[in-house]
Amino acid sequence: MSADKGPGVTGVADGPAARLQALFEGHRLTPTQRRIAHSMVRRAADVPFLSSVELAELAGVSQPSVTRFAVALGFDGYPALRRHLRDVGPAEPAPDTAAYNEYQQAVEAEIENLRHLAEVLADPAPVARAGRLLAASRPLPVLGLRAAASQAYGFAYFAAKVHPDVRLLHEGGSMLHDRVDAAVRGGASALLCFALPRHPREVVEALAYAKEAGLFVVTVADSAFAPVAKVSDLLLPAAVGTGLAFDTACAPMLLGRVLLEAMCDDLPEAQARLEEFDARAATRGLFVE
């Protein structure tokens, strides 16, 4: 990952997923094409060996949509795109996991998501930048609705141990804009958002409102092509698993902890606050040792 490639999207380090994302950047993609791109990034190691029909099934689109997607990227058709991916990609496909049961496959998919996150974090500059912005914002609003509410809650819980004023925004409705306004009046300069599928319209609207109010929006989302990208100043992607009835979000959770670490690096009093908390907890017998 060298630098931000455009509004709301970070670059990524060299690797199969990174090369795919670099290939897509700079192209104006339709929602269907963004869906194909997202599916390709999630299965980056396998894509050079998939037929257009297999890729269409993976993305949940029609085969002609895959062909039009390849043409939109500047190739004569999908075979030309696949040849290009084989030329720049790994020599062999990823190990076959067909023999695994559905639970094992879900775990393997999450492991692959974490590998992709490791590629993204090869250049720590975007996360370090986010950490500085979040540490400097007083107060710090943290937004996450519906599926992302637990991610926002987890981040806010730990961030409050080192940051003097963290404000959790995990409920929607007419009060959401009021709470953004209150944070701005209190001196906030940045907002952190966790955005996971299915993406609520309310989150997109809230981020647009926050930007208009002057907040710098840092977003952890499932993809650089997520709907929240256009209303984010700095987007950090971390894929979710989709193999079970409900999505799994190990990578977004881990990225949230990485952001906490980066934020602590820019809070000189962080270590003292943690030690103070530990001392109080011991005095109160708060935890069972």
C-alpha positions in Angstrom: 0.0 0.0 0.0 1.7 3.1 -1.1 -0.7 6.0 -0.7 -4.4 6.8 -0.8 -5.6 6.1 -4.4 -8.6 8.3 -4.3 -11.3 9.7 -2.0 -12.3 7.3 0.7 -10.1 4.4 -0.5 -6.7 3.2 0.6 -4.2 1.5 -1.5 -3.0 -2.0 -0.7 0.3 -3.9 -0.6 1.5 -6.1 -3.5 -0.4 -9.4 -3.6 -3.3 -11.1 -5.5 -6.0 -9.1 -3.9 -3.9 -5.9 -4.1 -3.3 -6.3 -7.8 -6.9 -6.8 -8.4 -7.9 -3.7 -6.5 -5.3 -1.7 -8.3 -6.8 -3.0 -11.6 -10.2 -1.7 -10.7 -9.2 1.7 -9.4 -9.8 4.6 -11.7 -12.8 2.9 -13.4 -16.3 4.0 -12.9 -18.1 0.8 -12.2 -21.8 0.1 -12.0 -23.3 -1.5 -8.8 -23.3 -4.9 -10.5 -19.7 -4.4 -11.6 -18.7 -3.4 -8.1 -20.3 -6.6 -6.9 -18.2 -8.6 -9.3 -15.1 -6.7 -8.3 -15.8 -7.3 -4.6 -16.2 -11.0 -5.2 -13.0 -11.2 -7.2 -11.0 -9.4 -4.4 -12.4 -11.8 -1.8 -11.4 -14.9 -3.9 -8.3 -13.3 -5.4 -6.2 -16.5 -5.5 -8.9 -18.5 -7.3 -10.1 -15.9 -9.8 -7.5 -16.5 -12.5 -8.8 -20.1 -12.8 -12.5 -19.4 -12.8 -14.6 -19.4 -16.0 -17.0 -16.5 -16.6 -19.9 -18.7 -15.6 -18.2 -19.6 -12.3 -17.4 -16.0 -11.6 -21.0 -15.0 -12.4 -22.2 -17.6 -9.9 -19.7 -16.5 -7.3 -20.9 -12.8 -7.6 -24.6 -13.7 -8.1 -24.8 -11.9 -11.5 -25.4 -13.0 -15.1 -22.6 -14.3 -17.3 -23.0 -11.4 -19.8 -22.5 -9.0 -16.8 -19.1 -10.6 -16.3 -18.2 -10.0 -20.0 -19.3 -6.4 -19.8 -17.3 -6.0 -16.7 -14.1 -7.2 -18.4 -14.8 -4.8 -21.3 -15.3 -1.9 -18.9 -11.8 -2.6 -17.6 -10.4 -2.3 -21.1 -10.1 -6.0 -22.1 -11.6 -7.6 -25.3 -13.6 -9.9 -23.1 -13.4 -12.1 -20.0 -10.8 -14.6 -21.5 -8.4 -11.7 -22.0 -9.0 -10.5 -18.4 -8.3 -14.0 -17.1 -5.1 -14.3 -19.2 -3.9 -11.0 -17.7 -4.7 -12.3 -14.1 -2.8 -15.5 -14.8 0.2 -13.6 -16.1 0.4 -11.4 -13.0 -1.0 -13.8 -10.4 0.1 -17.0 -8.6 1.3 -20.0 -10.6 -1.2 -22.4 -8.9 -4.8 -22.0 -7.6 -5.5 -21.9 -3.9 -5.7 -25.3 -2.2 -9.0 -27.1 -2.9 -11.3 -27.0 0.2 -14.2 -28.8 -1.5 -13.8 -31.8 0.9 -14.4 -29.5 4.0 -17.8 -29.3 5.5 -19.7 -26.0 5.5 -18.3 -25.0 9.0 -14.7 -25.7 8.0 -15.2 -23.8 4.7 -16.5 -20.8 6.7 -13.4 -20.9 8.9 -11.1 -21.2 5.8 -12.8 -18.2 4.2 -12.2 -16.1 7.3 -8.6 -17.2 7.4 -8.3 -15.9 3.8 -9.9 -12.7 4.8 -7.3 -12.3 7.5 -4.5 -13.0 5.0 -5.9 -10.3 2.8 -6.0 -7.9 5.8 -2.4 -8.7 6.4 -1.6 -7.7 2.8 -3.4 -4.4 3.3 -1.5 -3.7 6.5 1.9 -4.2 4.9 1.9 -0.4 4.6 0.7 0.9 8.0 0.5 4.5 6.8 -3.3 4.7 6.3 -4.0 3.1 9.7 -1.4 5.3 11.3 -3.0 8.4 9.8 -6.4 7.2 11.0 -5.0 6.7 14.5 -3.7 10.3 14.6 -7.0 11.7 13.4 -9.0 9.7 15.9 -6.7 10.4 18.8 -6.9 14.2 18.1 -10.7 14.3 17.9 -12.3 15.4 21.2 -14.9 14.1 21.5 -14.6 11.0 19.3 -17.9 9.8 17.8 -18.0 6.1 16.8 -20.8 5.0 14.5 -22.1 1.6 13.8 -25.7 0.5 13.1 -27.4 -2.8 12.8 -24.8 -5.5 11.9 -22.0 -3.1 12.6 -23.3 -2.0 16.0 -21.3 -4.7 17.9 -18.1 -3.6 16.1 -18.7 0.0 17.1 -19.5 -1.0 20.7 -16.3 -3.1 21.0 -14.1 -0.3 19.7 -15.8 2.3 21.9 -15.5 0.1 25.0 -11.8 -0.2 24.7 -11.2 3.3 23.3 -12.8 4.8 26.3 -10.0 3.4 28.5 -7.4 5.6 26.8 -9.4 8.4 25.1 -11.0 11.1 27.3 -14.3 11.4 25.4 -15.7 8.6 23.2 -19.3 8.8 22.1 -21.0 5.7 20.8 -23.6 6.1 18.1 -25.2 2.7 17.7 -28.8 3.6 17.4 -30.4 5.2 14.3 -33.5 7.3 14.0 -34.1 11.1 14.1 -31.7 11.5 17.0 -28.6 10.4 15.0 -28.1 13.7 13.3 -28.6 15.5 16.6 -25.8 13.5 18.2 -23.5 14.2 15.3 -24.3 17.9 15.8 -23.6 17.6 19.5 -20.2 16.0 18.8 -19.3 18.8 16.4 -20.4 21.5 18.9 -18.2 19.7 21.5 -15.1 20.0 19.3 -15.0 16.8 17.4 -12.9 16.8 14.2 -13.2 13.1 13.1 -15.8 10.3 13.2 -15.1 6.6 13.0 -17.7 4.4 11.3 -18.0 0.6 11.1 -20.0 -0.3 8.0 -21.0 -3.9 7.3 -23.5 -5.5 4.9 -26.3 -5.1 4.4 -25.5 -1.4 4.4 -28.3 0.6 5.9 -29.2 3.7 3.9 -29.2 5.6 7.2 -25.5 5.0 7.6 -24.7 6.5 4.2 -26.9 9.5 5.0 -25.3 10.0 8.4 -21.8 9.9 7.0 -22.8 12.5 4.3 -24.2 14.6 7.1 -21.1 14.3 9.2 -18.9 15.3 6.2 -21.1 18.4 5.6 -20.7 19.2 9.3 -16.9 19.3 8.9 -16.0 15.9 10.3 -13.2 13.8 8.7 -14.8 10.4 8.2 -12.8 7.2 8.8 -14.6 4.1 7.8 -13.9 0.4 8.3 -16.0 -1.4 5.7 -16.2 -4.8 4.1 -14.9 -3.6 0.7 -13.3 -0.6 -1.0 -16.4 -0.7 -3.2 -18.9 -0.5 -0.4 -21.7 2.1 -0.7 -20.1 4.1 2.2 -16.9 4.7 0.1 -18.3 7.8 -1.6 -19.0 9.4 1.8 -15.8 8.5 3.5 -12.5 10.5 3.6 -10.4 7.4 4.5 -11.8 3.9 4.0 -10.0 0.9 5.4 -11.3 -2.4 3.9 -11.7 -5.7 5.8 -13.7 -8.4 4.2 -16.6 -10.3 5.9 -17.3 -14.0 5.5 -20.5 -14.9 3.7 -20.5 -18.7 3.9 -22.9 -19.0 6.8 -26.5 -17.8 7.2 -25.2 -14.7 8.9 -22.0 -12.9 7.9 -18.9 -13.3 10.0 -16.7 -10.3 10.7 -13.4 -11.4 12.1 -11.3 -9.2 9.9 -13.3 -6.0 10.6 -13.0 -6.7 14.3 -9.2 -7.2 14.1 -8.8 -4.0 12.0 -10.7 -2.2 14.8 -8.2 -3.4 17.3 -5.3 -2.4 15.0 -6.9 1.1 14.9 -7.0 1.2 18.7 -3.3 0.4 18.8 -2.6 3.2 16.3 -4.7 5.6 18.3 -2.8 4.7 21.5 0.4 5.5 19.7 -0.8 9.1 19.4 -2.2 9.4 22.9 0.8 10.1 25.2 -1.4 9.5 28.3 -2.7 6.1 27.0 -0.3 3.9 29.0 -0.9 5.9 32.2 -4.6 5.7 31.8 -4.4 1.9 31.4 -2.2 1.5 34.4 -4.6 3.7 36.4 -7.6 1.5 35.3 -5.7 -1.7 36.3 -5.0 -0.2 39.8 -8.6 0.7 40.3 -9.8 -2.6 39.1 -7.5 -4.5 41.5 -8.7 -2.3 44.4 -12.3 -3.0 43.5 -11.7 -6.7 42.9 -13.3 -6.2 39.5 -11.9 -9.3 37.8 -11.6 -12.9 38.9 -7.9 -13.8 38.7 
